[in-house]
């Protein structure tokens, strides 16, 4: 394994970018004679080390047989204008990173490499000795070099062939970094590829943060290989990087994609992998396959392997032998060291088609597998909040799963008061300063339910009564609660109807409708329904006689206004509804009422008057026997007295006969007084009988007075 020096401090949301060296100079030393070079170090494609292309490199070479007499030094300088005249002085303790590769055949000869920083780079002229000796080509050399890696410590950072990054933190200010390749006593050829050097500086530009800016690869032996390392991160998912441990499974090979920006905790890695021979693949088969996250060369948490419990491993949709491996990384990282091998029985070959870093998908629920579905009532609102928010990340809410309209930016989205209907919203994480670093969109749903319709009608009742209030057109899906106050509280009753207690004053009740399916309540809270309680009208007592004879009438009166007279039994007595005149119809007791009817502000009331209707007295008269003239009394017989006739009175149609006034009625016959001089004839009269209740009846009668025959005159002859 190789090591980086952990020198960068990661600042959350700090936007930094690589600043590459943009000027290079070469200093080539070798053997010369007669003023000309004989053998010297070389640098091919020198400009590639400062062209800003991470895959391009210059090549420093030393030929065989020089016995340490030759060297190739390339200076990579930071400038303001890509010329040596515009050299920048980088402050001390500013980390600088160098990408370099050394072929496997030179692994044992690394004492011939020197790496450090410099200042004072100036042009030098060619100098070749006239006699055999050491000389140099025209180029550039630095007045001051600060050696950081040499034969004593170089093995700490290079322990295999392939591309690596080496980060230095110089204690002195510097203009750039240099690499020197020189021969050694073994007198064999030596070469190294120098790709670039860079520092990290603040930037205001946005970038493809999740994109891979560079890919490193290396092997720990001569038998392993990493073929086409850049194919694992290109846009072509049909191309791939082939990782091959080789014949010795204890060998290890490495592939290191470096991302444009550091991640945030929780960002995940997504890889598409395949066995070269095809066929099924599972996590158990990935023995010896390890992924170690790093942040600027320092391990960021534990490595992923086939025993990690957080991975999601499944077939790539549409494929039968390509698999998608996804797993989250809890710490901040900017690169992944993917290694294979080192274990007997380990997986020996693997194709890697794609490596991506993905923002963690937002979630609004603790359980990310559940759908956040809300139901609110129209007129109400709710908020959706991201509960796994990452720093340096904006959260944007849309009305569509892809594209759509941006509704809001922020952790918490309140759609506001919406009309009745079903709505879907989608939240997506977007990394700050990043152009393409976005998460999958999370769908949340909102159902806006209508409010129950509540229709009520008040009632008017009379004081001292209860009544039944009811909801107009009740709905079987609604629950109805009845309250004594608009603020609710403990219901007086439930259901579509409510029976009040006895009421003596106007009272308002409050009704609430609740949809039992949605929980929605009617608009405006409990609604009032009023029971108007009218007072009972005041009716004064009825005055007048409390008895009447059949066939007679009396006047009753009441000082209250607006009343109506009525008889409880018109077969006994009738009453004039407006005047109060009562007519006795038949003997008996009857109640006469004076009623004031309901009015707009009062209730009906009545006064009762108990009336007795007395029956008329009567007798059945017999016929008086004729009497002779001169007789002064005659008996008028009667029978069947009814209704207690007690007295009688007589009147005659003949003036000479004397009337009788209020005499006690004899038991069986009435004696009539006849004037002694009454002439023979028929005489009529009227008999009036009266009972103690004052009721009377009149009967007609007649008597006959016969003439006495003359005395016979007897003539005696």
C-alpha positions, 0 to 999 in steps of 0.5 A: 500500500502507498501512503499520502501525507495528510496535509490538507484541512477540509473546510465545510463548504469551502470552494477550492479548485486546483491551481496547476503549475503552468511553466516548466524548465528542464535541467539535463546533465550528462557526459560531454567532451570537446564542448559537446554532449555525449550521453545525458538525461532526457525529458520528452514531452516536457510541456505535458507536465504543465498543460493541465491535462491530468492524463498527459505526462512528460517522461524523465529518462536516464540511459544505461551505462552512465554510472550516476553521471547523468540526471534529468531534472524538471521544474514545475513552476506556479506563475501568473502568466505562464512565463518564468518572469511571472513566478509566484511565491507560494507561502510556506506550509501550503500543500503541493501535490505531485502526480508521478509514475514509476514503471515496475522495472525501476522499483528497486532503483528508486534511490535515483529519484529526488523530489523537492521544492525550489525558488530562484529558477533562472535560465542557464546556458549549455556548458560542455567540457572540452575534455571528457567530463560533466556538462549540461544542456541549456535550460533552467536551474534553481538557485535554491532547492529544498529536498523533501524526498530522496533515497532515505525516505522515498520508499515511504511514498512509492511502493509499487509501480503506477501513477501516484500522488505525493503531497508535500507541505514545505516549511519554506515559501516556494515557486514550484516543485521539481523532480530529479531522476539520476543514474546510480551505480547499477548503471541501468536505464531509469525513467519516470512519468511526471504528470502535473503538480498543483495546489488547492486555492479558493475559487468562485467557479462552479464545478462538476463536484461529483465528477472524477478529476483524475484516476490513479492506478498502481500494482505491487508486483510485475504480474498484476495490471490495471488496464484503461483506468480512465474508462471506469469514470468516462461517460461511456458505460460500455467501456471499462477498466480491467483489474487483474491481480495476475497469477499470484493472488497475494499481489495487490492492484489499485485503482484510485478515482479522485473526485473534483470536490470533497463529499459530504457525510452520507454521500454514496458510491455507485459502481457498475462491475462485471466478471470478465467471464460473465455470469452471476456475481454476489457480495460473497464472491468479492473476496479481496475487493476493498474500497478505502475512502480518503480525504486528501490522502488520509483514510476517511473511515473504515474500508468497504469490503464484501462483509460490510452490511450497508451495501446494496448489490443488485443487477443493473436493469436490462443486464444479466451479468452487470451489477450495481454496487452502492454503499454510503460513506459516513465521512468526508472523502475526495477519493477512493482507493479500490484494491484487489488481491492480497488474499488466497482465493480472492477475486482475480479479475474484475471489470469496472464500467462506471464509478460515480459519487451520489448525493444522499437522497433526501428523506423527510421520514426517519424510515427512508423506505416509507412514503411521506404522504400527508392529508390536510383539510382545505384551508390548512397547510403542512410542512415537509422537512428534510431530516437528513440534511447535509451541509454545503447542500441546497434542497430544492422542491419541484412539482415534477419528478424530472424537470418541472418548476422550482417551487422553493429552495430550503430545508422546509417546504410549506405548499401553503393553502391549496384547493381540494385535490392530490398533489406531489412534490419532489425534493432534490439535494444540490451541492453548493458550488457544484454544477451537476452534483444532485441527488435523486428526487424524493417524492412526497404527496399531499392530499387536500380534503374538502371540509364538511358542509354544515347546515343548521336552522334555529328554532323558536320554542316556548319557555319551559319546554325542550326541543330537538335540534337537528342538522340539515341533510346530515351525512353518514360519514360525518360525526357531529358534536354539540357544544355549549360554547364556541370554543368547544370543550366536552361535547353536550352530545353527539349525533345529527340531533340533540335534545335540549333540556327545559329552556326558560331563556334564549340559548345558543348551541354550537355544532361541529361536523367532523369527516370520519374518513379524513378528520376534516372539520367544518369551516370556522369551527363550531357553528351556532344554532339558536333556540329562541325561547319566547315567554308565556303570555300573561292571561288575566282571570275570567270574570262572570257568572259561573253558571247558566241555564240551558237555553240561557246565556251569560257574558264572561269577560277578560281584561287581557287583550287579543284573546279568543274564547272557546268551550271545551264541550260545545254540546254543553255550552257554546261561547262566542269566540270574540264576545265571550257570550256563553249559551247553555246547551245541555246540563253539565259542567264545562270549561270555558277558555280565554286563549291568547295565541302565539305571537312573534315574541310570546307563547300562547296561554289561556285562562280556564273558567269552570261553568255549570250549565243547569238543566231546566225544571219541568213537570208533566201537567195533567188535565183539570176536570171541568168545574161548574160555574160558581166553584172557586178552586180547581186542582191542576194535576202534574207528574214527572217533575225533573230538574227539581222544580221548587216554585211555580208562578201562574198567569192568566190570559183572562184579566179577572183571574188573579196571577200567582207569584213564586209559590212552593210547588205542591207535591202532586197538584196545583190548586187554581183559584177561580173567581166565583163569578167566572162565566162558563167557558174555557180559560187558558193560562201559563204555568212557570216552574222554577228550581233553586238554581234559578232555571224555569220552564213555562207550560200552558194549561186550560180549564173549563167552567161549565154552566149550571143547568137552570132549575127545572120549572115544573108546571103542574097542570 
